[in-house]
Amino acid sequence: MRVAVLGGTGLIGRRLTAALRARGDEVTVISRGGGAPAGGRPLPWDPAAGPFPAGELDGLDAAVNLAGEPVLGRPWTPEVRAAIRESRLRATNGLVAAMAAAADGPRTLVSASAVGYYGSRPDPVDEAAPRGSSFLAGVCADWEQAARGAEGLGARVVLARIGAVLAREGGALPLAAAATLAFLGGPLGDGLQWIAWVGAGDVVGLLLHALDDPAISGPLNVAAPAPVRQWELAAALGLLLMRPAVAPIPAPLVRLAAGGMADLLLASHRVVPARALAAGYRFRHPTLLPALRAELAGAPALA
């Protein structure tokens, strides 16, 4: 298979590129800096600077869209909110436009979204649930609508609604592990909010499954089948890192420190990967402790 990966130098993009190359696929790695991990063909493109390079999608079978400004790590000022939204829409609209212009271009688009689509709710939700009303729910809805533009080209579109990724290289896990090691790893707020977590290996596995299975289209929850309460995640990290993680961090303090991003940290996402399970996908790490252990084992500085 010949695949283009937009955002291929990011956290998931690097792992996905390596997995595709390991099974013999040809990979074009699209990024602003033009780097290419794991032997992929580098293609520089900055969606904010201009249209997609002409002809570069010609003859490709599929595209994976993972591009977008990071959500974690900084307060959600108005400028950051705009960057989170606009970076996703520019990249997705530009990619779909390039697909429309390609000669015999990709017939499959797997485009990232997030479980934030559903908003905060404590009840179990599968892919049939309606969108929520939060900032991230609105971003995800617009992001997915932009990706669905490829359906008008006759392409199969999969909307990968990704949960909280456990990965040693970046995202939420190194931040949470560092806080735990500093004796600041207790529950956030009351700790009762649900976390729709997923191991990085299963994110890659589900993206590959979405690429390979022509029966999959539309929303696909990329989350483990056993969501946990936030206090359970804190306790599991405390156990593995041998630090106490029981003292709660009050919600007002979380909001003071994180600003608008606290809406995400305190939100409840009890997401069920119904379509993945129905499609026969077997999770590498369906439960939390083995997933955490696998990632922390590869991060000596943390473990």
FENCOR-V99087 format. One record per helix or strand. SS is the DSSP state (H for helix, E for strand). FROM is the first residue (numbers start at 1). TO is the last residue. Records with the same first field share a line. If there is no record, write none. Layout:
# FENCOR-V99087
SS->FROM-TO  FROM-TO
This chain:
# FENCOR-V99087
E->2-6  26-31  41-44  62-65  108-114  121-125  156-162  164-166  188-188  194-195  197-199  218-222  228-229  249-249  269-271
H->11-22  37-39  78-101  115-118  135-153  172-181  200-212  230-241  251-265  274-278  288-297
